[in-house]
Amino acid sequence: MAAHTPPEAMSRAPYCPPRTSTERRVVAIWESVLGVANIGVHDDFFSLGADSMAAVQIANRVSDEFQIDEIFDEFLADVTTAADLARRIDEAPAATAHEVESRNDDAQ
């Protein structure tokens, strides 16, 4: 098994705090899931020590928090910073009430 590099030892972008409500909410989710404080909006997801399991957790929380479906594929494909994810969230159509209810029923 490869040694895990602590997130604080990895290179991070110069700190840029969240500027919008969406960025603040995304950063709070990332900090909670990753257990890393003071994540800037330009910090790279994988440079913070994240892996595919964290990506799944974050995608699920973002989907629930923002009522957005199908964010996971975009998240892994080309969204690697909180700023990018927040922008995608702001541009995404919200899930319909039926889709949200159906997803919640499936989770039980």
Backbone as ProteinMPNN parsed JSONL, in Angstrom:
{"seq_chain_A": "MAAHTPPEAMSRAPYCPPRTSTERRVVAIWESVLGVANIGVHDDFFSLGADSMAAVQIANRVSDEFQIDEIFDEFLADVTTAADLARRIDEAPAATAHEVESRNDDAQ", "coords_chain_A": {"N_chain_A": [[0.846, -1.178, 0.0], [0.554, 2.199, -0.841], [2.145, 4.999, 0.673], [0.357, 7.586, 2.299], [0.296, 10.942, 1.563], [0.17, 13.622, 3.752], [-2.418, 16.1, 3.509], [-1.649, 18.763, 4.126], [1.003, 18.796, 3.437], [1.099, 18.78, 0.743], [1.291, 20.515, -2.41], [-0.447, 23.549, -2.743], [-2.698, 25.855, -4.249], [-2.217, 29.447, -4.176], [-3.915, 30.87, -1.426], [-7.296, 31.546, -1.89], [-10.15, 32.852, -0.791], [-13.618, 31.685, -0.547], [-15.915, 33.354, -2.687], [-18.549, 33.604, -3.328], [-21.903, 32.642, -2.396], [-22.439, 30.032, -3.268], [-19.823, 29.055, -3.683], [-18.932, 29.159, -1.021], [-20.564, 27.216, 0.176], [-19.807, 24.923, -1.268], [-17.063, 24.738, -0.599], [-17.329, 24.296, 2.156], [-18.484, 21.744, 2.146], [-16.383, 20.266, 0.936], [-14.354, 20.654, 2.875], [-15.504, 19.354, 5.061], [-15.817, 16.663, 4.148], [-13.19, 16.001, 3.369], [-11.708, 16.624, 5.603], [-10.003, 18.768, 5.824], [-8.865, 21.967, 6.551], [-9.467, 25.437, 5.694], [-9.666, 25.468, 2.832], [-9.019, 26.731, -0.302], [-10.654, 28.327, -3.092], [-9.351, 27.713, -5.425], [-7.804, 25.523, -4.974], [-6.669, 22.339, -5.935], [-8.663, 19.484, -6.174], [-7.644, 16.783, -6.05], [-5.042, 17.267, -5.266], [-5.422, 17.917, -2.681], [-5.443, 15.586, -1.377], [-7.549, 13.967, -1.925], [-9.59, 11.219, -3.086], [-11.198, 8.761, -5.249], [-13.322, 7.797, -3.719], [-13.852, 9.902, -1.958], [-14.647, 11.71, -3.871], [-17.069, 10.587, -4.693], [-18.549, 10.844, -2.312], [-18.593, 13.646, -2.042], [-19.858, 14.388, -4.446], [-22.379, 13.235, -4.007], [-23.237, 14.704, -1.751], [-23.242, 17.3, -2.781], [-25.166, 16.984, -4.767], [-27.42, 16.465, -3.166], [-27.499, 18.801, -1.541], [-27.724, 20.921, -3.365], [-29.709, 20.108, -5.013], [-29.172, 18.879, -7.51], [-28.756, 16.81, -10.263], [-26.616, 14.318, -11.715], [-23.96, 15.325, -11.43], [-21.641, 14.053, -10.867], [-20.146, 12.807, -13.016], [-19.156, 15.053, -14.417], [-17.721, 16.2, -12.373], [-15.563, 14.441, -11.886], [-14.458, 14.43, -14.4], [-13.653, 17.078, -15.416], [-13.776, 19.033, -13.49], [-12.052, 20.311, -11.021], [-11.596, 22.083, -9.017], [-12.97, 24.017, -6.295], [-14.031, 26.422, -7.167], [-14.546, 25.904, -9.897], [-16.451, 23.853, -9.615], [-18.496, 25.198, -8.232], [-19.221, 27.076, -10.168], [-20.249, 25.371, -12.153], [-22.398, 24.324, -10.741], [-23.959, 26.606, -10.389], [-24.659, 27.007, -13.027], [-26.11, 24.767, -13.677], [-29.221, 23.075, -14.334], [-31.762, 22.833, -11.883], [-32.809, 19.877, -10.139], [-35.959, 18.323, -10.685], [-38.791, 18.313, -8.455], [-39.917, 15.766, -8.415], [-37.778, 14.141, -9.303], [-35.966, 14.499, -7.189], [-37.442, 13.475, -5.028], [-37.724, 10.827, -5.885], [-35.038, 10.001, -5.932], [-34.432, 10.229, -3.204], [-36.161, 8.257, -2.198], [-34.983, 5.996, -3.317], [-32.622, 5.893, -1.898], [-33.32, 4.98, 0.564]], "CA_chain_A": [[0.0, 0.0, 0.0], [1.348, 3.427, -0.938], [2.019, 5.929, 1.803], [-0.515, 8.727, 2.03], [0.909, 12.226, 1.895], [-0.81, 14.49, 4.413], [-2.82, 17.219, 2.653], [-0.914, 20.0, 4.386], [2.328, 18.697, 2.844], [0.955, 18.869, -0.706], [1.274, 21.89, -2.906], [-1.771, 24.119, -2.909], [-2.712, 27.165, -4.902], [-2.302, 30.544, -3.199], [-5.262, 30.852, -0.849], [-8.326, 32.472, -2.357], [-11.36, 32.455, -0.058], [-14.853, 31.655, -1.326], [-16.421, 34.695, -2.986], [-19.996, 33.568, -3.507], [-22.613, 31.704, -1.523], [-22.225, 28.679, -3.783], [-18.444, 28.671, -3.357], [-18.854, 28.908, 0.43], [-21.212, 25.927, 0.449], [-18.965, 23.87, -1.845], [-15.858, 24.625, 0.238], [-17.732, 23.673, 3.427], [-18.642, 20.311, 1.873], [-15.045, 19.712, 0.739], [-13.653, 20.637, 4.16], [-16.126, 18.323, 5.884], [-15.514, 15.329, 3.621], [-11.744, 15.769, 3.318], [-11.076, 16.885, 6.89], [-8.956, 19.755, 5.571], [-9.347, 23.322, 6.821], [-9.006, 26.555, 4.868], [-9.548, 25.137, 1.417], [-9.269, 27.859, -1.189], [-11.476, 27.963, -4.242], [-8.513, 27.27, -6.546], [-7.064, 24.318, -4.602], [-7.037, 21.173, -6.731], [-9.304, 18.435, -5.388], [-6.771, 15.636, -5.82], [-3.871, 17.747, -4.529], [-5.803, 17.991, -1.27], [-5.397, 14.229, -0.845], [-8.823, 13.299, -2.194], [-9.586, 10.052, -3.962], [-12.496, 8.553, -5.883], [-14.362, 7.641, -2.688], [-14.195, 11.263, -1.524], [-15.385, 12.316, -4.986], [-18.441, 10.073, -4.623], [-19.183, 11.479, -1.158], [-18.82, 15.055, -2.353], [-20.889, 14.463, -5.49], [-23.677, 12.952, -3.375], [-23.615, 15.832, -0.89], [-23.559, 18.428, -3.674], [-26.45, 16.662, -5.379], [-28.463, 16.668, -2.152], [-27.519, 20.191, -1.071], [-28.119, 21.853, -4.423], [-30.776, 19.499, -5.811], [-28.637, 18.759, -8.867], [-28.45, 15.445, -10.669], [-25.583, 14.057, -12.706], [-22.782, 16.181, -11.277], [-20.481, 13.201, -10.623], [-19.321, 12.639, -14.221], [-18.458, 16.312, -14.659], [-16.797, 16.429, -11.264], [-14.343, 13.669, -12.099], [-13.9, 14.675, -15.722], [-12.913, 18.322, -15.632], [-14.012, 19.994, -12.412], [-11.135, 19.894, -9.957], [-11.488, 23.105, -7.972], [-14.257, 24.448, -5.752], [-14.534, 27.493, -8.036], [-15.114, 25.252, -11.077], [-17.66, 23.138, -9.222], [-19.516, 26.206, -7.919], [-19.688, 27.629, -11.442], [-21.091, 24.346, -12.777], [-23.635, 24.255, -9.96], [-24.753, 27.796, -10.717], [-25.122, 26.885, -14.409], [-26.888, 23.544, -13.854], [-30.649, 23.142, -14.005], [-32.09, 22.125, -10.648], [-33.619, 18.678, -10.314], [-37.367, 18.531, -10.392], [-39.21, 17.759, -7.171], [-40.118, 14.337, -8.606], [-36.464, 13.506, -9.346], [-35.406, 14.532, -5.839], [-38.216, 12.526, -4.23], [-37.371, 9.485, -6.355], [-33.67, 9.733, -5.462], [-34.507, 10.02, -1.765], [-36.798, 6.96, -1.987], [-33.99, 4.98, -3.676], [-31.574, 5.872, -0.878], [-33.816, 4.353, 1.799]], "C_chain_A": [[0.889, 1.238, 0.0], [1.108, 4.301, 0.284], [1.166, 7.11, 1.385], [0.191, 10.0, 2.475], [-0.131, 13.096, 2.573], [-1.136, 15.691, 3.537], [-2.011, 18.481, 2.883], [0.493, 19.987, 3.794], [2.285, 18.821, 1.32], [0.938, 20.324, -1.147], [-0.17, 22.319, -3.127], [-1.627, 25.461, -3.594], [-2.663, 28.25, -3.822], [-3.745, 30.666, -2.718], [-6.14, 31.964, -1.421], [-9.617, 32.034, -1.674], [-12.578, 32.406, -0.976], [-15.424, 33.058, -1.482], [-17.926, 34.743, -3.111], [-20.606, 32.587, -2.516], [-22.383, 30.263, -1.979], [-20.816, 28.206, -3.473], [-18.297, 28.364, -1.873], [-19.442, 27.541, 0.779], [-20.383, 24.762, -0.08], [-17.721, 23.657, -0.982], [-16.198, 23.965, 1.571], [-17.908, 22.163, 3.257], [-17.277, 19.656, 1.724], [-14.311, 19.599, 2.068], [-14.204, 19.538, 5.06], [-15.723, 16.924, 5.431], [-14.018, 15.022, 3.712], [-11.047, 15.958, 4.66], [-9.91, 17.85, 6.775], [-9.546, 21.14, 5.794], [-8.785, 24.319, 5.813], [-8.744, 26.18, 3.416], [-9.891, 26.391, 0.62], [-10.013, 27.402, -2.424], [-10.662, 27.492, -5.447], [-7.633, 26.078, -6.188], [-7.589, 23.143, -5.413], [-7.539, 20.055, -5.819], [-8.34, 17.302, -5.055], [-5.482, 16.022, -5.107], [-4.147, 17.878, -3.04], [-5.805, 16.613, -0.621], [-6.663, 13.441, -1.094], [-8.622, 12.114, -3.131], [-10.993, 9.86, -4.528], [-13.618, 8.368, -4.866], [-14.797, 9.013, -2.164], [-14.997, 11.963, -2.62], [-16.841, 11.863, -4.965], [-19.186, 10.742, -3.47], [-19.528, 12.94, -1.455], [-19.91, 15.206, -3.41], [-22.271, 14.199, -4.903], [-24.139, 14.116, -2.511], [-23.986, 17.059, -1.716], [-24.919, 18.205, -4.315], [-27.594, 16.903, -4.404], [-28.61, 18.138, -1.774], [-28.096, 21.145, -2.109], [-29.243, 21.319, -5.315], [-30.383, 19.411, -7.277], [-28.325, 17.295, -9.126], [-27.261, 15.442, -11.628], [-24.392, 15.008, -12.627], [-21.508, 15.339, -11.205], [-19.578, 13.079, -11.841], [-18.521, 13.897, -14.522], [-17.389, 16.551, -13.602], [-15.495, 15.687, -11.499], [-13.67, 14.008, -13.42], [-13.078, 15.951, -15.798], [-13.181, 19.394, -14.588], [-13.137, 19.583, -11.245], [-10.925, 20.949, -8.891], [-12.891, 23.473, -7.49], [-14.868, 25.549, -6.62], [-15.188, 26.909, -9.281], [-16.438, 24.572, -10.74], [-18.793, 24.117, -8.921], [-20.086, 26.81, -9.199], [-20.621, 26.649, -12.148], [-22.434, 24.238, -12.058], [-24.539, 25.426, -10.325], [-25.329, 27.729, -12.127], [-26.073, 25.716, -14.617], [-28.368, 23.773, -13.574], [-30.893, 22.342, -12.731], [-32.928, 20.896, -10.976], [-35.072, 19.017, -10.015], [-37.702, 17.903, -9.048], [-39.388, 16.253, -7.286], [-38.777, 13.596, -8.611], [-35.838, 13.436, -7.965], [-36.115, 13.514, -4.962], [-37.857, 11.097, -4.602], [-35.989, 9.089, -5.861], [-33.671, 9.454, -3.965], [-35.145, 8.682, -1.431], [-35.808, 5.83, -2.274], [-32.944, 4.823, -2.596], [-32.018, 5.14, 0.391], [-33.863, 2.866, 1.707]], "O_chain_A": [[1.861, 1.313, 0.752], [0.013, 4.333, 0.846], [1.247, 7.577, 0.249], [0.627, 10.116, 3.62], [-1.215, 13.294, 2.025], [-0.248, 16.247, 2.892], [-1.714, 19.202, 1.931], [1.116, 21.04, 3.66], [3.328, 18.953, 0.68], [0.62, 21.231, -0.377], [-0.996, 21.557, -3.628], [-0.583, 26.11, -3.529], [-3.03, 27.995, -2.675], [-4.681, 30.576, -3.512], [-5.776, 33.14, -1.43], [-10.123, 30.948, -1.956], [-12.578, 33.007, -2.05], [-15.422, 33.851, -0.541], [-18.522, 35.816, -3.009], [-19.9, 31.802, -1.882], [-22.156, 29.378, -1.153], [-20.63, 27.068, -3.041], [-17.611, 27.411, -1.504], [-18.877, 26.802, 1.585], [-20.268, 23.731, 0.582], [-17.369, 22.519, -0.671], [-15.42, 23.149, 2.065], [-17.521, 21.391, 4.134], [-17.029, 18.606, 2.316], [-13.711, 18.564, 2.359], [-13.44, 18.862, 5.749], [-15.33, 16.094, 6.251], [-13.627, 13.916, 4.086], [-9.918, 15.503, 4.84], [-8.945, 17.765, 7.534], [-10.619, 21.448, 5.275], [-7.764, 24.072, 5.17], [-7.712, 26.539, 2.849], [-10.923, 27.024, 0.843], [-10.002, 26.218, -2.761], [-11.222, 26.932, -6.389], [-6.804, 25.657, -6.995], [-8.798, 22.97, -5.563], [-6.907, 19.729, -4.815], [-8.232, 16.903, -3.895], [-4.889, 15.195, -4.414], [-3.22, 17.943, -2.233], [-6.133, 16.485, 0.559], [-6.839, 12.358, -0.536], [-7.633, 12.024, -3.859], [-11.873, 10.693, -4.314], [-14.757, 8.75, -5.135], [-15.987, 9.249, -1.954], [-15.921, 12.722, -2.327], [-17.746, 12.667, -5.193], [-20.331, 11.162, -3.635], [-20.628, 13.403, -1.151], [-20.788, 16.058, -3.279], [-23.234, 14.873, -5.268], [-25.315, 14.476, -2.539], [-24.935, 17.772, -1.387], [-25.731, 19.126, -4.398], [-28.618, 17.479, -4.772], [-29.724, 18.655, -1.697], [-28.856, 22.056, -1.78], [-29.675, 21.99, -6.252], [-31.137, 19.805, -8.167], [-27.703, 16.626, -8.301], [-26.954, 16.45, -12.265], [-23.876, 15.444, -13.657], [-20.416, 15.849, -11.454], [-18.362, 13.23, -11.72], [-17.336, 13.817, -14.847], [-16.298, 17.039, -13.897], [-14.421, 16.262, -11.322], [-12.452, 13.888, -13.549], [-11.917, 15.909, -16.205], [-12.837, 20.557, -14.798], [-13.44, 18.612, -10.551], [-10.156, 20.737, -7.954], [-13.875, 23.263, -8.199], [-16.086, 25.602, -6.789], [-16.26, 27.358, -9.686], [-17.417, 24.693, -11.476], [-19.934, 23.882, -9.32], [-21.293, 27.028, -9.303], [-21.66, 27.045, -12.678], [-23.476, 24.079, -12.694], [-25.738, 25.253, -10.544], [-26.371, 28.326, -12.399], [-26.775, 25.668, -15.628], [-28.732, 24.556, -12.697], [-30.29, 21.288, -12.532], [-33.662, 20.876, -11.964], [-35.369, 19.888, -9.198], [-36.964, 17.047, -8.561], [-39.048, 15.525, -6.353], [-38.653, 12.539, -7.991], [-35.24, 12.422, -7.606], [-35.465, 12.768, -4.229], [-37.702, 10.248, -3.724], [-35.79, 7.958, -5.418], [-32.984, 8.542, -3.505], [-34.724, 8.026, -0.479], [-35.789, 4.824, -1.564], [-32.425, 3.725, -2.396], [-31.184, 4.728, 1.197], [-34.258, 2.201, 2.664]]}, "name": "protein", "num_of_chains": 1, "seq": "MAAHTPPEAMSRAPYCPPRTSTERRVVAIWESVLGVANIGVHDDFFSLGADSMAAVQIANRVSDEFQIDEIFDEFLADVTTAADLARRIDEAPAATAHEVESRNDDAQ"}
